[in-house]
Amino acid sequence: MPFYFHHGGGIRKENIMIQEYRLKDGTKRYLIKCYMGLDSLTRKRITTTRRGFKTQKEASLAEARLKLEYEEKTFNAKNSKYTFQQIYELFLVEHKNTVKSGTYATTVRYAKLHILPKIANKRIDSFTVLDCQKLVNQWAEYFNSAKYPKGITQQVFDYAIKMNIISDNPMRKVKLPKKKETVNEVNKFYNTDELKHFFDCVKDYGNMKYLAFFRLLAFTGMRKGEALALNWSDIDFEKKLVHITKGVVLDENEIPMISTTKTKKSVRTVSLDDESLATLRRWKLEQAKELMSIGINSLNKHQLLFTYDANKLYRPSYSNCWLEQIIKKYNLKKITMHGFRHSHCSLLFEMNTPIQVVQDRLGHTNIKTTMDIYTHVTEKQRDKVADNFAKHIGF
């Protein structure tokens, strides 16, 4: 029924107004207007109005209930109309200022490709645990492990809680499906004989850049992004050391850039063998000649070991093509770039290198990573287990 305001005095409290009005038939009613606070996102004032109370006492009780809802931080949760993307965009502003540039760029890429296409327009307060579990299951099918996209999504929900937009994070109640292990998981690295054959093939291929790059990966265990970020000043030829302090990552626009290492533990100094040093010297000389031919002086401390065209920084994925070329031409066992890191670690264990030394050399923050991911039992070790056990027992 239509109504009009009674112009008599209303009852005002701090942030509360109870006002009398009348319907067209003259019936007296009361309304309340409550100031609930500031919107956590827009910073605009939040006010709510309730009408139709027959007595002032009813209006006062309603006002008390509204205040209780607000104090329990349920008001916003029940009335949120924000989409996941709206919260994500606000989360990014804070995220950019609290993480490394490479981490931020990876977050943006993952969200753009794998998260937002699925849930961008869904209301942030409408997600259930079942919704989130279905999402994680889909990601697990695509990525083999859904840990990273789940982590990003979980952070967005946490941000919404902090902003009082929702009261619970359904993604935190979701279980990650068990990572699927393929039959060939144990063979995604080279043993000693396979590694020797690989380098024989690389030498035959005749590309000194490839030889220097793969030698660094296989004989130091460094990541491809760490190798691509090396300057010649990072190589200490006299002390036979390489200083690993940075890595190549992609920014949010997928442009390669140099960033800090993956973790603080990844900053490390690794010893180099004589043959690796000799290979690097040969490549340094060849690179200098190549760059001089296009008018670039490479004799400065900031010169990168590996560049293309007019001394440009490589994308990390570009080096995958080098490996594919070698494997395809010589019909070698397929491994990934990370497989050289696996190989280095596995062969160190075969040599009975102490676990702590392996952890430090590879730059693992947690020794569990060294044990869980890289402790492969090589074929030679498997074959000798039975004989070694019998020999030890003595009968």
C-alpha positions in Angstrom: 0.0 0.0 0.0 1.4 3.5 -0.9 2.6 5.6 2.0 3.8 9.1 2.8 6.2 10.3 5.5 4.8 11.9 8.6 6.7 15.2 8.9 6.7 15.0 12.7 10.0 14.5 14.5 11.8 11.2 14.2 13.8 9.5 16.9 17.6 9.7 16.1 20.4 7.8 17.7 24.0 7.6 16.6 23.9 6.1 13.0 20.2 5.2 13.6 17.0 6.9 12.7 13.5 5.7 13.7 10.8 7.7 11.9 7.0 7.7 12.0 5.0 7.8 8.8 1.4 7.2 7.8 -0.2 5.1 5.1 -2.8 6.8 2.9 -5.6 5.4 5.1 -4.0 7.2 8.0 -2.5 4.1 9.7 0.6 4.9 11.7 3.8 3.0 10.9 7.5 3.2 11.7 10.6 2.9 9.6 14.3 2.6 10.6 17.3 3.8 8.8 20.6 2.3 9.9 24.2 3.3 9.0 26.0 -0.1 8.8 29.5 1.1 8.0 31.6 1.5 4.8 31.6 -0.8 1.9 34.9 -2.7 2.1 35.5 -2.4 -1.6 34.0 0.9 -2.7 34.4 2.7 0.7 30.9 4.1 0.2 28.5 4.4 3.1 26.2 1.4 3.6 22.7 2.2 4.9 19.7 0.0 5.1 16.0 0.9 5.6 13.2 -1.2 7.0 9.6 -0.2 7.0 6.2 -1.3 8.1 6.6 -1.6 11.9 3.4 -1.1 13.8 5.1 0.2 17.0 8.2 2.0 17.8 9.2 -0.9 20.0 9.1 -3.3 17.0 11.3 -0.9 15.0 13.8 -0.7 17.9 14.0 -4.5 18.0 14.5 -4.7 14.3 17.3 -2.1 14.6 19.0 -4.3 17.3 18.9 -7.3 15.0 20.5 -5.4 12.2 23.3 -4.2 14.4 23.9 -7.8 15.7 24.1 -9.0 12.1 26.6 -6.3 11.3 28.7 -7.0 14.4 28.9 -10.7 13.5 30.0 -9.8 10.0 27.2 -11.6 8.3 25.5 -8.6 6.8 27.8 -8.2 3.9 28.0 -12.0 3.4 24.3 -12.3 3.0 24.0 -9.3 0.7 27.1 -9.6 -1.4 26.6 -9.2 -5.1 30.3 -9.2 -6.1 31.5 -11.6 -8.8 34.6 -13.7 -8.5 36.4 -11.5 -11.1 35.6 -8.3 -9.2 37.2 -9.6 -6.0 40.1 -11.1 -8.0 40.9 -7.7 -9.6 41.0 -6.1 -6.2 43.0 -9.0 -4.8 45.6 -8.4 -7.6 46.3 -4.9 -6.4 47.4 -6.2 -3.0 49.0 -9.3 -4.4 51.3 -7.3 -6.7 52.7 -5.4 -3.8 53.4 -8.5 -1.7 55.0 -11.0 -4.0 57.9 -11.1 -6.5 57.2 -9.8 -10.0 57.6 -13.3 -11.5 55.1 -14.8 -9.0 52.6 -12.0 -9.8 53.0 -12.6 -13.5 52.4 -16.3 -13.2 49.3 -15.7 -11.1 47.9 -13.4 -13.8 48.6 -15.9 -16.6 47.1 -18.8 -14.7 44.0 -16.9 -13.8 43.5 -15.5 -17.3 43.9 -18.9 -19.0 42.5 -21.4 -16.5 40.5 -19.8 -13.7 38.5 -16.7 -14.9 37.1 -18.5 -18.1 35.4 -20.9 -15.7 34.2 -18.8 -12.8 34.7 -15.0 -13.6 31.0 -14.1 -13.5 29.9 -16.3 -10.6 28.9 -14.5 -7.4 31.6 -14.8 -4.8 29.1 -15.7 -2.1 27.4 -18.4 -4.2 30.3 -20.9 -4.3 29.8 -24.2 -2.4 32.4 -26.8 -1.4 31.0 -29.0 -4.2 31.5 -26.3 -6.8 35.1 -25.9 -5.7 35.8 -29.6 -5.7 34.5 -30.0 -9.2 36.8 -27.1 -10.3 39.8 -28.7 -8.7 39.0 -32.1 -10.2 38.9 -30.4 -13.7 42.2 -28.7 -13.1 43.7 -32.0 -11.9 42.7 -33.6 -15.2 44.4 -30.9 -17.2 47.5 -30.2 -15.1 48.0 -33.6 -13.5 48.2 -31.5 -10.3 45.7 -28.8 -9.4 47.8 -27.3 -6.6 48.6 -24.0 -8.3 45.2 -22.9 -9.6 43.6 -24.1 -6.4 46.1 -22.0 -4.4 45.3 -18.8 -6.4 41.5 -19.3 -6.1 41.9 -20.0 -2.4 43.8 -16.7 -2.0 41.0 -14.8 -3.7 38.4 -16.3 -1.3 40.7 -15.4 1.6 40.8 -11.8 0.4 37.0 -11.7 0.2 36.9 -12.9 3.9 39.3 -10.2 4.9 37.2 -7.6 3.2 34.0 -9.0 5.0 32.5 -10.0 1.7 32.1 -13.6 2.7 32.4 -15.5 5.9 33.9 -18.8 4.8 36.3 -20.1 2.2 34.9 -23.2 0.5 38.2 -23.8 -1.4 40.0 -24.6 1.9 37.7 -27.6 2.4 38.5 -29.2 -0.9 40.9 -32.1 -1.3 43.5 -32.2 -4.0 43.1 -35.4 -6.1 46.1 -37.7 -5.9 48.7 -36.8 -8.6 48.6 -39.3 -11.4 52.0 -41.0 -11.9 52.7 -42.3 -15.4 54.5 -45.6 -15.9 57.5 -43.7 -17.4 57.8 -41.3 -14.4 61.0 -43.0 -13.2 62.5 -42.8 -16.7 62.2 -39.0 -17.1 65.9 -38.6 -16.5 69.1 -39.9 -18.0 71.5 -42.4 -16.3 75.2 -42.1 -16.7 75.4 -43.9 -20.1 72.4 -42.1 -21.5 73.8 -38.7 -20.4 77.1 -39.5 -22.0 75.4 -40.5 -25.3 73.3 -37.3 -25.2 76.4 -35.1 -25.0 78.1 -37.1 -27.8 75.0 -36.2 -29.9 75.1 -32.5 -28.9 78.8 -32.3 -29.9 78.0 -34.0 -33.2 75.2 -31.5 -33.8 77.8 -28.8 -33.7 76.1 -26.0 -31.8 78.4 -24.5 -29.1 75.5 -22.6 -27.5 73.5 -25.7 -27.0 76.5 -27.6 -25.6 77.3 -24.9 -23.1 73.6 -24.6 -22.0 72.9 -28.3 -21.6 76.3 -28.8 -19.8 75.3 -26.2 -17.2 71.9 -27.9 -16.6 73.3 -31.4 -16.4 76.4 -30.7 -14.4 75.1 -28.2 -11.9 71.4 -29.1 -11.6 70.3 -25.5 -12.2 66.9 -24.6 -13.7 66.7 -23.5 -17.3 65.4 -20.1 -16.2 68.5 -19.7 -13.9 70.8 -20.6 -16.7 69.2 -18.1 -19.1 69.6 -15.3 -16.6 73.4 -15.8 -16.1 75.8 -13.0 -16.8 79.4 -13.8 -17.6 80.3 -12.1 -14.3 78.4 -14.9 -12.5 81.1 -17.4 -13.7 84.2 -17.4 -11.6 86.7 -19.2 -13.9 89.5 -18.9 -11.4 87.6 -20.4 -8.4 85.6 -22.7 -10.6 82.2 -21.5 -9.4 78.9 -20.2 -10.7 76.8 -17.8 -8.7 73.1 -18.3 -9.1 71.1 -15.3 -8.0 68.3 -14.8 -10.5 66.1 -16.4 -13.1 64.2 -15.6 -16.3 60.4 -15.4 -16.0 57.5 -14.0 -18.0 55.7 -10.9 -16.9 51.9 -10.5 -17.0 52.2 -9.6 -20.8 54.3 -12.8 -21.4 57.5 -10.8 -22.0 60.7 -12.4 -20.6 62.3 -10.5 -17.7 64.9 -11.2 -15.1 63.6 -11.7 -11.6 64.9 -13.0 -8.3 65.3 -16.7 -7.8 62.4 -19.0 -7.1 63.1 -19.0 -3.3 65.8 -17.5 -1.0 67.4 -21.0 -0.8 67.8 -20.9 -4.6 70.4 -18.2 -4.3 73.5 -20.3 -4.2 77.1 -20.9 -5.4 77.8 -24.1 -7.2 81.1 -25.6 -8.1 82.0 -26.3 -11.8 84.2 -29.1 -13.2 87.1 -28.4 -15.6 85.3 -29.7 -18.7 82.3 -27.5 -18.1 84.6 -24.5 -17.6 86.4 -25.3 -20.9 83.1 -25.5 -22.7 82.0 -22.2 -21.3 85.3 -20.5 -22.4 84.9 -21.8 -25.9 81.3 -20.5 -26.0 82.3 -17.1 -24.6 84.8 -16.6 -27.4 82.3 -17.8 -30.1 79.5 -15.6 -28.7 81.9 -12.6 -28.6 82.6 -13.1 -32.3 78.9 -13.5 -33.2 77.9 -10.3 -31.4 80.9 -8.3 -32.7 79.8 -9.2 -36.3 76.5 -7.3 -35.6 78.2 -4.4 -33.8 77.7 -5.5 -30.2 80.5 -5.5 -27.7 80.0 -8.5 -25.4 83.0 -7.7 -23.2 81.0 -6.2 -20.3 80.1 -7.7 -17.0 76.3 -7.6 -17.7 76.5 -9.6 -20.9 74.2 -12.6 -20.7 75.5 -16.1 -21.6 72.6 -16.9 -23.8 70.8 -14.4 -26.1 69.3 -14.3 -29.6 69.1 -11.8 -32.5 70.3 -8.4 -31.3 71.3 -9.7 -27.8 67.7 -10.3 -26.6 66.7 -12.2 -23.6 65.3 -15.7 -24.3 61.8 -16.9 -23.1 62.4 -19.9 -20.8 60.3 -22.1 -23.1 62.4 -21.4 -26.1 65.2 -23.7 -25.0 62.7 -26.6 -25.1 63.1 -26.4 -28.9 66.8 -27.0 -28.6 66.2 -30.2 -26.7 63.5 -31.4 -29.1 65.9 -30.9 -32.1 68.6 -33.1 -30.5 66.2 -35.8 -29.4 64.4 -35.9 -32.7 67.6 -36.0 -34.9 69.3 -38.7 -32.8 66.2 -40.6 -31.7 67.0 -40.2 -28.0 64.9 -41.0 -25.0 62.5 -38.2 -24.4 63.0 -36.1 -21.3 62.1 -32.6 -20.4 64.4 -29.7 -19.5 63.7 -30.4 -15.9 64.9 -33.9 -16.6 68.5 -32.7 -16.5 67.9 -31.5 -13.0 66.5 -34.9 -12.1 69.5 -36.5 -13.7 72.0 -34.4 -11.8 70.3 -35.2 -8.5 69.9 -38.9 -9.2 73.5 -39.3 -10.2 74.6 -37.5 -7.1 72.7 -39.9 -5.0 74.2 -42.8 -7.0 77.6 -41.4 -5.9 76.4 -41.5 -2.3 76.6 -37.7 -2.0 75.1 -36.6 1.4 71.5 -35.5 1.2 72.3 -32.0 2.6 74.9 -31.4 -0.1 72.4 -32.3 -2.8 69.8 -30.0 -1.2 72.2 -27.1 -1.1 73.5 -27.7 -4.7 70.0 -27.8 -6.1 68.7 -24.9 -4.0 65.8 -26.8 -2.4 64.2 -24.9 0.6 62.8 -28.1 2.1 64.9 -31.3 2.2 61.6 -33.2 1.8 61.5 -31.9 -1.8 65.0 -33.4 -2.4 63.8 -36.8 -1.0 60.3 -36.9 -2.5 61.0 -35.7 -6.0 64.6 -36.5 -6.8 65.5 -39.7 -4.9 65.2 -42.0 -7.9 66.7 -45.4 -7.7 68.8 -45.8 -10.8 68.6 -49.0 -12.9 72.1 -49.9 -11.8 71.2 -49.6 -8.2 68.0 -51.7 -8.6 69.9 -54.5 -10.4 72.5 -54.6 -7.6 70.2 -54.6 -4.6 69.7 -58.4 -4.3 73.4 -59.2 -4.7 74.5 -56.5 -2.4 72.0 -57.6 0.3 73.1 -61.2 0.1 76.8 -60.2 0.1 76.2 -58.0 3.2 74.3 -60.8 5.1 77.0 -63.4 4.1 74.9 -66.5 3.4 
